[in-house]
Amino acid sequence: MSELLKSIDERTKLAGTNKLEILLFSLGEDKRTGRRETFGINVFKVREVMRTPPITTAPEMPPAVEGMVSLRGVLVPVVDLARYAEVNSDTPRGIMIVTEYNGHTQGFLVEAVDTILRLDWSMMRVPPEMLMAQMGGLVTAVTELDDGRLIMMMDVEKVLADTAHNAEEDDIRFKSITPLDNPDVTVFFCDDSIVARKQIIRALEVMGVKYVAANNGRQMWEELEKMADYAKATGKTAAEAISLVLTDIEMPEMDGYILTKKIKNDARFAAIPVIMHSSLSGMSNQQLGLSVGVDEYVPKFEPQRLSETLARRLTKTLPATTAA
């Protein structure tokens, strides 16, 4: 099934154009509803697609983790996505999608893969609250195809957090964060993953930093414009009210690349640092972020590293802010 996957070079050409490619897959017919839903995952996160290999079970694994497989000598955890998403289906999960993001490799068992679909992020919408509640925050974006199918983008970061999460290690990482002794800085951040937003908020609160949060790039741009208008009305500059922007890459309606380009091409915001915060940890993604004006890149789920980067960047902005 390697023909489903294109080269990284081809995919990276989409970045900065507000477009994405998603691999469509199904988890089987849900016996409770009689429906077979279609899900999607960003192709950037897919390493390969294969027939499900023999899986070795192990004790004390989370309920949705089927076991482990050896891929070229590396042990990889395997998650049954149907069980994780509480899809009540007897359909065999004969396909494994091997994903790689944020430095982790894992296999996702699915019923079948369909095709790779190229879309504009503006076609991806924030899920309705009812769907969010029903799926437990698992879906980050939805779109409808011409054939009437509803495609739901799965929050793979949430899957990873729920199946490989270590609360004790998390507590240790957050306890090592040093508070920033300045109550006047405000970070604006956006991320479509509820798990990532919670982590960012926790880190900022430990640092003692004020924040404004948004679920995607479009919402963030609206918040920035509102703050710029307020600053102007009170005789200040936008940089005095917005200390730093922290943005995810993958987001419905407007992705992080387009948001960054808009910020850096707008004289009101051009001097404000933009930090890209993403689970797409490949060097090509970092280079693309830099090409649209990102000041720095920080991988997700490393709160200590995030706090250190924010502290350094926020400290750099303080003299200019004070002088203004």
N, C-alpha and C positions, 0 to 999 in steps of 0.2 A: 504493500500500500504506500510505498515511498513516493509514488507518482502524485499522491495528494499534496505532498509538501514541496514548496518551492525553496530556492536558495535564500539564505539570509540577505544577500545583496539585492535580490529582487524585492523582498519584503520591505527592506529599509527605505526603498524609494517612496513608499507610501507616507512615511513619517513627515510631518510638517505640512501635509496636505489635508489633514483632518479626516483621513481615510484609514480603514483597517481591513484586515482579512480575518474571517472567523471560520473555524472548522465546526460544521454542524454535526450533531450526534443525538442519538435517542437512548433512553434508559429502559425502554420496554413499555408495554401497555399496562397502565395502572388498573388493577382489578376493581378498585373502588369507584373509579370514574369512567372506565372504558376508554380513556384517552391515551394517546401516545404523544407526549410533548417533545418539542425539539429544542435542544439547548445549543449554546455556542461557546467556544473558547478562542481567545486570540491566538492566531497561528504563531505569533512571536513566542508563545510559551510552549509550543508543541515541538518536541524533539523528534519523535517518530510515532507511527501507528503500526500496531502488529496484532497478530492473533494472540489471544491470551495464552501465555506460557504456563507451565506447571508452577503452582504457587505453594510455598512452604508456610504453613501456619506456625504461629508462635504464641506463647501464653501472654496474658496481661496486655493485650493490644486493645485499643479503642474499638467499640462495636462495629464501626464501618470499615475498619482495616481488615482486609481479607488475609493478609500475610505479607510475605516478602518474595521477591524474585531476584535472581542473579542476572544482571545485564552486563555482559563483558567484564565479569569479575567483580562488579559493584552490586551490593545488596540494596534493593530499592523497595520501599514500602508500597503496597498496592491497596487502593481505596475502592470499595464497591460504591460507586456514585449513586446507584439506585437505592441502596440501603441507607446511605448518608442522607439523601434527599427525601427519604421515607416514601419512595415510589413502590407500591405493593405490586410487584411483578414477578412472575415465574419465568420470564423470558431469560434464557441463558445470556450471560455477559461474555460474549465470545471475542470481544475486541478490547485491547488495552491501549489507551492513549498515554504515551510517556511524556510527561511535562517537566520542564526545567525552568524555574524562576526563583529569584532571590537566593541563589546558591543551593537550592534543594532540587533533587530529582525524585519524582514519584510517578507511579502508574495509576491511572484511573480506568476502572472497568466500566464498559458501556455495552449496550446492546448492539449498536451499529453506528458507523460514521456515514455521513451523507456526501457532502461536498465542501469545498472551500468557497466562501462567498465574500466578494469584495463590496464593502459598504462605505458610506460616508458617516462619520460619527454623528453628524446632525440628524441622521435617520434613527439613531439610537436614542430612546427616550428613557427618562427616569421612571422606574416601575411605579404603578399606582400603589398607594398605601395598602390596599387590600391584598395585592399580590405580594408585597413585601412582608406583610404579616403572615400570609399563608405559607410562604417559602422560608420564613425565618431569617430574612436578610441574605439568602443565598443568591438571589438574582440582583445584579447591579444595573442592568439595562435591558430594554425590550425593543423589538422592532417587528413590523408585520411585512411579510413578503407578498409579492403579487398573487401568489396562489392562496393567500388567506392564512398561511401558517404564522403563528406567533413564535418568534425566536427569542429565547431568554438567555442572556449572557450570564454565565455562572461565575460567582465570586470565588475564584480558586484560592485566593488568599484566606478566605474564611474556611475553606475546606482544610487547608494546611494548618491554620491556627487551631481548628477543632480536633484534628486527627494527630497532630504532632506537637501540640502545645504543652509546655512545661511551666505551670504557674509559679513554681518555686524559683526556677531560673529567671523568669520574668521579674519577679519581685527583687531579686538580687541586682538585675540590670538597672531597674528604676531607682533603687536605693542608692546606687553609685552616681546618680545625676547630681551635679552641683547647681544649687539655685543661682539664678542671675540676679544680682543685686541692683536691679533698676526697674522700677514699676512703670516707667514711661514708654516702654517698647510694646508694640502690638504686632503680632504675626497674623497674616491672613493665609489660610490654607484651604486646599480643596482636595477631596478624595472621594471616589464613589463607593469605596469599601467601608462598611460599617466597622469592621474589625480594625482597619488601618486608622480610621478617624478616632476610634477610642484610644488607640495606642498613642497617636499624636497628642490628643488632648491630655492624656495622662502625663506624657513627658513635659508638655508646656506647663501644666499645673504644678508639677514638681519643681520646675524651673522658676515658677512664679511669674510667668509671662502671660499677658492678656492675649486673646486671640479672637478672630472672626472666622467661622467655618462655613464651607459650602460643599455641596455634593458633586459638583462638576465645574468645568471651566467656564461655562456660560454664566452660572450662578456667581462664580467668583468674580468674573468681569463686571457683573452688575453691582456687586458689593464694592469693588474698587472704584467704580465710577461714582457711586453714591458717596463714598468717603471723600473722593476728590472734590465733589461739589460742596460737601459740608466744610472741608478744609478751606476752600476758596471763600466761602461765605463768612468764615471766621478769621480771615486774614492770614491763613497758613498755607503751606504747600502740602501736596499729597504725601511727600516723603516725611513730613513731620508727623503725619497721622498713621502712615503705613510703614512699619520698620522693615518688613521682609515678607516675601510671598513664597510659600511652600506649596508645590503643586505635584500631583500625580501625573502620570502620562496617560493611561487609559481611562477615559471618562466619556459618558454619553453627552451628546449635543456639541461639546467642544473639548478636544483633548488638550493635554498639557503643552504640546508643541505649539499649537495655535494660540493658546492663552499667553505663552511666553512671548511669541512674536508680537502679539498685540500690545503687551506691556512694554516691551523694549522699543517698539516703534511709536509709542505715545510719549510726547515730551513731559507729560505730567508724571509718568511713572518710570521713565528710562533709568533714573539713578537708583531705583529700589532694587536690592538684591533679589534674585529669583533662584530658589533652590529646587531642583527636581528630585522627587522622592518617589521611588518606584521599585516594584519587584522585578521589572525587566532589567536585569543586572548586567546584560551583555555590553561589551565595549562599544559595539556599534550604536546602541541606544544612547550611551553617554556622549559619544561623539555627535550624534544628531542633536541631542539636547544643547550641547555647546554651540552647534551651528546656528541655532535659532536664538542664542543669546543667554542661555542658562549660565549662571555664575558658578554653580557647583552641583554635584550629583551625590545623593546619599541613598544607599539601599534601604528598603523598608525592614521593619522588625529588628532594628538595631538601635534601641532608644538611647544608649550611651553615646554612640557615634552621632546620632541625630542631634542630641543636646549639645555635644561639643562643637559641631558645625554651626548650629544656631548661635551659640554663645560667642563664637569667634566672629561670625558675620554681624551679629547685632552689636558687638563691641566696636567693630569697625565703623558702624554707621552712627554711633553716638556723638562723636565730635561734630560731624556735619549737621546732625539734627540739632544739637545744642546751639551751634553757631547761627543756625537759621532762626 
